[in-house]
Each structure stands twice: as structure tokens, then as C-alpha cells.
């Protein structure tokens, strides 16, 4: 059976079968996007909302969302378009938007301060072909491209984006391989490899959501900071974000603001740029 090469799961799919992410399907003996060009949201956002603090601050960016995700974070902020039962059946209901039209929309909003296109809201790389095709057209028009991703994709996918993605915000959800696998449905080593490669060709900022009982261990935070510090001699920005109960994780309180601030102080001992969010 054909194997999907987009992420670490390497789903083996029979004809007509959809992969774990809900966004790729086996058709004609090949694994292809199930919802190429289907968008769940279009919004002109401040660049800081991605969040990116050190990439064209004060500018706006036209954000495109799709559907599907290859992880299973129980605290997902966009479950309606990621991995909930609703998300896995939403594709046919979404608006069709071809890459050329998306690039034209980005240009249309340039007078409003738009600098380009952002691929965000769900996990964009489950339809990496749409990201690649649209980003190339946006880049050709002289504008910028931003990717907001969980980085759970193979390096061959990342290599396809080299030269057309200008900045990324990458979710490094925790720094424990077992938690990544058992709680989040991901693979930490895949994410680390992706980040190491990404910082070589574009601006990268990293976000870690501090979730009680998942990513709030101080020793683990110190290990994460040490690893981030080694990427670019402490120059890679790190966002530490406060968790609020949502989706399948309403059994705990929001993260203590004092804890977020203390973690930020720890991170600032080795990182030049540390930001806190949702506080």
C-alpha cells in the first residue's frame, strides 16, 4: 500500500483511505491532499498574533487556515478544524481557494499593512502542497510568507519550502519524548530535527504552552532552554504561553501567572529574547 511521506506517522493507506491527520487520502495509488485549497478561515492579523515578535513588528499578515492535524493535543485551541469529530468531517463544507487567488488576496490587502501570507490555525503542513504552491506565488509577488506549525513533518517537506518561507513560529510543546508520544500524539525528535533545519534558512521563533501536569516541570524547562540556546547562540526567541482549560483538558486550572514569570526569568539567563503570552 502507498505510504504517506509527509510526517513521522508514515501512514500506509489503501485506495480511498484517509490518513490519521484527516487531510490526506490514497487516490490512484498515491497519497495526496484530501482538501487541497480548502480554507476554514481567512483573517488579516497582527504579525504578533502568530506569535512573531521579531519579524516585521507592527505589520499585518493575511492568515489562511485549512483543516486537519497529525497530532492529538488534548488542549487544542482550534479543535473545530484540527482533530475533533467536526474537523475530520468538515473538509467538503469549506471554501475552495486556489493558490493564485490566495496570492492575489495577499496583494489586495497590502494597502492595509499586509506583508504577505501566513499558514496557520490548523496544522498547515498536512496539506504542504498548498502551502508550497501559494507561498511561491506570494514570494514571486514580492511579499513574505509565515508558517505556524507543530513541526511534526519530515525534512523532505521542509526542504520543499526552503526559499519561499521567510519566518516560522514553531510549537515545541514540551521537552519530554514520552509526553510527546503518549499525551500529545507526536514525536519530539522529529520536531527537534525540523527546528534545527528551519533555523538555517528562515527566521524562527519557538512557542511552548506551559500546561499544568504536561509541560510545567522546571527541570524539563531548563533542558528545553539549554537546547534552544544551542540553536543560534541564544538568539532564537522563545514564547512561554499560559494555558487555559479547553477542549478535552478542562480538568485543571489555568497556569499560574507567577509560574510563567518564573520560567521566563529562568529562560532569560540563557536566551536573549523571551516573551510571555496569555498573562
Secondary structure as the mmCIF struct_conf table of DSSP 4:
data_model
#
loop_
_struct_conf.conf_type_id
_struct_conf.id
_struct_conf.beg_label_comp_id
_struct_conf.beg_label_asym_id
_struct_conf.beg_label_seq_id
_struct_conf.end_label_comp_id
_struct_conf.end_label_asym_id
_struct_conf.end_label_seq_id
STRN STRN1 UNK A 2 UNK A 3
BEND BEND1 UNK A 6 UNK A 6
STRN STRN2 UNK A 7 UNK A 7
TURN_TY1_P TURN_TY1_P1 UNK A 8 UNK A 9
STRN STRN3 UNK A 12 UNK A 13
TURN_TY1_P TURN_TY1_P2 UNK A 15 UNK A 16
HELX_LH_PP_P HELX_LH_PP_P1 UNK A 17 UNK A 17
STRN STRN4 UNK A 18 UNK A 18
HELX_LH_PP_P HELX_LH_PP_P2 UNK A 19 UNK A 19
TURN_TY1_P TURN_TY1_P3 UNK A 20 UNK A 21
BEND BEND2 UNK A 22 UNK A 23
STRN STRN5 UNK A 24 UNK A 27
TURN_TY1_P TURN_TY1_P4 UNK A 28 UNK A 29
STRN STRN6 UNK A 30 UNK A 33
BEND BEND3 UNK A 34 UNK A 35
TURN_TY1_P TURN_TY1_P5 UNK A 36 UNK A 37
STRN STRN7 UNK A 38 UNK A 39
BEND BEND4 UNK A 40 UNK A 40
STRN STRN8 UNK A 41 UNK A 46
HELX_RH_3T_P HELX_RH_3T_P1 UNK A 47 UNK A 49
TURN_TY1_P TURN_TY1_P6 UNK A 50 UNK A 51
BEND BEND5 UNK A 53 UNK A 56
TURN_TY1_P TURN_TY1_P7 UNK A 57 UNK A 58
STRN STRN9 UNK A 60 UNK A 65
BEND BEND6 UNK A 70 UNK A 70
TURN_TY1_P TURN_TY1_P8 UNK A 74 UNK A 75
TURN_TY1_P TURN_TY1_P9 UNK A 77 UNK A 83
BEND BEND7 UNK A 84 UNK A 84
TURN_TY1_P TURN_TY1_P10 UNK A 85 UNK A 86
HELX_RH_3T_P HELX_RH_3T_P2 UNK A 87 UNK A 89
HELX_RH_3T_P HELX_RH_3T_P3 UNK A 91 UNK A 93
BEND BEND8 UNK A 94 UNK A 94
STRN STRN10 UNK A 95 UNK A 96
HELX_RH_AL_P HELX_RH_AL_P1 UNK A 99 UNK A 108
HELX_RH_3T_P HELX_RH_3T_P4 UNK A 109 UNK A 112
TURN_TY1_P TURN_TY1_P11 UNK A 113 UNK A 113
STRN STRN11 UNK A 114 UNK A 120
BEND BEND9 UNK A 121 UNK A 122
HELX_RH_3T_P HELX_RH_3T_P5 UNK A 124 UNK A 127
HELX_RH_AL_P HELX_RH_AL_P2 UNK A 128 UNK A 140
TURN_TY1_P TURN_TY1_P12 UNK A 141 UNK A 142
STRN STRN12 UNK A 144 UNK A 149
STRN STRN13 UNK A 153 UNK A 153
HELX_RH_AL_P HELX_RH_AL_P3 UNK A 155 UNK A 161
TURN_TY1_P TURN_TY1_P13 UNK A 162 UNK A 164
STRN STRN14 UNK A 167 UNK A 171
BEND BEND10 UNK A 175 UNK A 175
HELX_RH_AL_P HELX_RH_AL_P4 UNK A 177 UNK A 182
TURN_TY1_P TURN_TY1_P14 UNK A 183 UNK A 184
BEND BEND11 UNK A 185 UNK A 185
HELX_RH_AL_P HELX_RH_AL_P5 UNK A 188 UNK A 198
TURN_TY1_P TURN_TY1_P15 UNK A 199 UNK A 201
BEND BEND12 UNK A 202 UNK A 202
STRN STRN15 UNK A 203 UNK A 210
TURN_TY1_P TURN_TY1_P16 UNK A 212 UNK A 215
HELX_RH_AL_P HELX_RH_AL_P6 UNK A 218 UNK A 231
TURN_TY1_P TURN_TY1_P17 UNK A 232 UNK A 234
BEND BEND13 UNK A 236 UNK A 236
STRN STRN16 UNK A 237 UNK A 242
STRN STRN17 UNK A 246 UNK A 246
TURN_TY1_P TURN_TY1_P18 UNK A 247 UNK A 248
STRN STRN18 UNK A 249 UNK A 249
BEND BEND14 UNK A 251 UNK A 252
HELX_LH_PP_P HELX_LH_PP_P3 UNK A 253 UNK A 256
HELX_RH_AL_P HELX_RH_AL_P7 UNK A 257 UNK A 268
TURN_TY1_P TURN_TY1_P19 UNK A 269 UNK A 270
BEND BEND15 UNK A 272 UNK A 272
STRN STRN19 UNK A 274 UNK A 277
#
